[in-house]
Each structure stands twice: as structure tokens, then as C-alpha cells.
Amino acid sequence: MAEPGTLARLEATVAARRGDDPDSSYVAKLNARGLHKIAQKLGEEAVETVIAALTEDREALVGEAADLLFHLIVLLSAKSVSLDDVLAELDRREGMSGIAEKASRKA
């Protein structure tokens, strides 16, 4: 099990590297290429995670899930959305059925 704070540390690292030289930082390179590229990478990682879940072993799924979380944090950072914002939304939904929560979002 990961120690507490892993995602928070990753979020801080991503924030710190956003403005670095794109030739020396993958995070900076993604940000320099823009939101479209960051979103595309997140989508690719999501698909790779699904494929790993369906066709590969546990180790492959763990690796792809880590890639997915990393790219999600890069996207959230680019949009100035913090993990605390996401966790607060999860807290708000706690105890509510998924069906009821989804219905509450319909306009």
C-alpha cells in the first residue's frame, strides 16, 4: 500500500515542474504542448488502463493505473483544479447512491 500523501506529493511535483524547461521535464513538455495534448495523453492512458484490465496481468494494470493517475494530475494542474477540489466532491457524494448522484446532475 502506498504511504499517505503520495498523490499530494505528486501534485506538488507536477505544479513545480509546469514552468520548467520542456527539454528537461516531461510535465513542462506536456504543458508547453497545451491542454489538447494533455487531454489526449490522459485519454490514451485511460484506454491503456482498460486494455490492461481486460487482457494483461496485475502488474501491467498497476503500471497503467499509475500512468493514468499521473496524467490526470497533470490535467487537473493545467486547469487549476486541486486534488482537494476533487476529494471535496467525492466527500460530497459519499453515502449517496451512484444512481441518485447521477440523477441530481441532470438539468
Sine and cosine of phi, psi and omega as CSV:
sin_phi,cos_phi,sin_psi,cos_psi,sin_omega,cos_omega
0.00,0.00,0.65,-0.76,0.00,-1.00
-0.94,0.33,0.54,-0.84,0.03,-1.00
-0.94,0.33,0.47,-0.88,0.02,-1.00
-0.84,0.54,0.63,-0.78,0.07,-1.00
0.99,-0.11,-0.01,1.00,-0.03,-1.00
-0.85,0.52,-0.75,0.66,-0.03,-1.00
-0.93,0.37,-0.60,0.80,0.04,-1.00
-0.90,0.43,-0.64,0.77,0.05,-1.00
-0.92,0.40,-0.65,0.76,0.04,-1.00
-0.89,0.45,-0.67,0.74,0.03,-1.00
-0.86,0.51,-0.68,0.73,0.01,-1.00
-0.91,0.41,-0.64,0.77,0.02,-1.00
-0.90,0.43,-0.70,0.71,0.03,-1.00
-0.87,0.50,-0.72,0.70,0.01,-1.00
-0.87,0.49,-0.66,0.75,-0.03,-1.00
-0.92,0.38,-0.50,0.87,-0.09,-1.00
-1.00,-0.08,-0.12,0.99,-0.05,-1.00
-0.82,0.57,-0.63,0.78,-0.07,-1.00
-0.99,-0.11,0.12,0.99,0.00,-1.00
-0.94,0.34,0.09,-1.00,0.06,-1.00
-0.92,0.40,0.85,-0.53,0.00,-1.00
-0.87,0.50,-0.34,0.94,0.04,-1.00
-0.98,0.21,-0.27,0.96,-0.04,-1.00
-0.88,-0.48,-0.05,1.00,-0.04,-1.00
-0.65,-0.76,0.83,-0.56,0.05,-1.00
-0.90,0.45,-0.64,0.77,0.03,-1.00
-0.87,0.49,-0.73,0.68,0.01,-1.00
-0.89,0.45,-0.64,0.77,0.01,-1.00
-0.88,0.47,-0.71,0.70,0.04,-1.00
-0.88,0.48,-0.72,0.70,-0.01,-1.00
-0.90,0.44,-0.60,0.80,0.02,-1.00
-0.91,0.41,-0.49,0.87,-0.01,-1.00
-0.99,0.14,-0.23,0.97,0.13,-0.99
0.98,-0.18,0.21,-0.98,-0.07,-1.00
-0.87,0.50,-0.62,0.79,0.00,-1.00
-0.85,0.53,-0.71,0.70,-0.01,-1.00
-0.92,0.38,-0.65,0.76,0.03,-1.00
-0.88,0.47,-0.71,0.70,0.01,-1.00
-0.90,0.44,-0.64,0.77,0.04,-1.00
-0.87,0.49,-0.71,0.70,0.01,-1.00
-0.89,0.46,-0.65,0.76,0.04,-1.00
-0.88,0.48,-0.69,0.72,0.03,-1.00
-0.88,0.47,-0.68,0.73,0.03,-1.00
-0.87,0.49,-0.69,0.72,-0.01,-1.00
-0.92,0.38,-0.57,0.82,0.05,-1.00
-0.90,0.44,-0.70,0.71,0.03,-1.00
-0.89,0.45,-0.69,0.72,0.02,-1.00
-0.89,0.46,-0.56,0.83,0.04,-1.00
-0.92,0.39,-0.70,0.72,0.03,-1.00
-0.88,0.47,-0.71,0.70,0.01,-1.00
-0.87,0.49,-0.69,0.72,0.02,-1.00
-0.88,0.47,-0.63,0.78,0.00,-1.00
-0.90,0.43,-0.56,0.83,-0.09,-1.00
-1.00,-0.01,-0.46,0.89,-0.18,-0.98
-0.78,-0.62,-0.20,0.98,-0.11,-0.99
-0.88,-0.48,-0.06,-1.00,-0.04,-1.00
-1.00,0.08,0.07,-1.00,-0.04,-1.00
-0.85,0.53,-0.69,0.73,-0.03,-1.00
-0.87,0.50,-0.66,0.75,0.03,-1.00
-0.90,0.43,-0.66,0.75,0.03,-1.00
-0.89,0.45,-0.68,0.73,0.02,-1.00
-0.86,0.51,-0.71,0.70,0.00,-1.00
-0.89,0.45,-0.69,0.72,0.00,-1.00
-0.93,0.37,-0.60,0.80,0.05,-1.00
-0.90,0.44,-0.62,0.78,0.06,-1.00
-0.89,0.45,-0.69,0.73,0.05,-1.00
-0.87,0.49,-0.66,0.75,0.00,-1.00
-0.89,0.45,-0.73,0.69,0.02,-1.00
-0.89,0.46,-0.66,0.75,0.03,-1.00
-0.85,0.52,-0.77,0.63,-0.06,-1.00
-0.93,0.36,-0.51,0.86,0.10,-0.99
-0.89,0.45,-0.68,0.74,0.01,-1.00
-0.91,0.41,-0.61,0.79,0.07,-1.00
-0.88,0.47,-0.69,0.72,0.02,-1.00
-0.91,0.42,-0.72,0.69,0.03,-1.00
-0.85,0.52,-0.68,0.73,0.02,-1.00
-0.88,0.48,-0.68,0.74,0.00,-1.00
-0.89,0.45,-0.46,0.89,0.01,-1.00
-0.99,-0.16,0.16,0.99,0.00,-1.00
0.84,0.54,0.64,0.77,0.10,-1.00
-0.93,-0.36,0.81,-0.59,-0.04,-1.00
-1.00,-0.03,0.32,-0.95,0.13,-0.99
-0.87,0.49,-0.57,0.82,0.04,-1.00
-0.87,0.50,-0.60,0.80,0.06,-1.00
-0.88,0.47,-0.71,0.71,-0.02,-1.00
-0.93,0.38,-0.68,0.73,0.01,-1.00
-0.90,0.43,-0.59,0.81,0.05,-1.00
-0.89,0.45,-0.62,0.79,0.04,-1.00
-0.92,0.39,-0.66,0.75,0.06,-1.00
-0.89,0.46,-0.65,0.76,0.05,-1.00
-0.87,0.49,-0.66,0.75,0.00,-1.00
-0.88,0.48,-0.59,0.81,-0.04,-1.00
-0.99,0.13,-0.24,0.97,-0.08,-1.00
-0.85,0.53,0.72,-0.69,0.02,-1.00
1.00,0.08,-0.11,0.99,0.02,-1.00
-0.99,-0.17,0.68,-0.73,0.03,-1.00
-0.92,0.40,0.50,-0.86,0.03,-1.00
-0.87,0.50,-0.58,0.81,0.01,-1.00
-0.92,0.40,-0.70,0.71,0.01,-1.00
-0.92,0.40,-0.65,0.76,0.00,-1.00
-0.89,0.46,-0.72,0.69,-0.01,-1.00
-0.89,0.46,-0.67,0.75,0.01,-1.00
-0.89,0.45,-0.54,0.84,-0.02,-1.00
-0.94,0.34,-0.29,0.96,0.00,-1.00
-1.00,0.04,-0.18,0.98,-0.02,-1.00
-0.97,0.25,0.68,-0.73,-0.01,-1.00
-1.00,-0.09,0.00,0.00,0.00,0.00
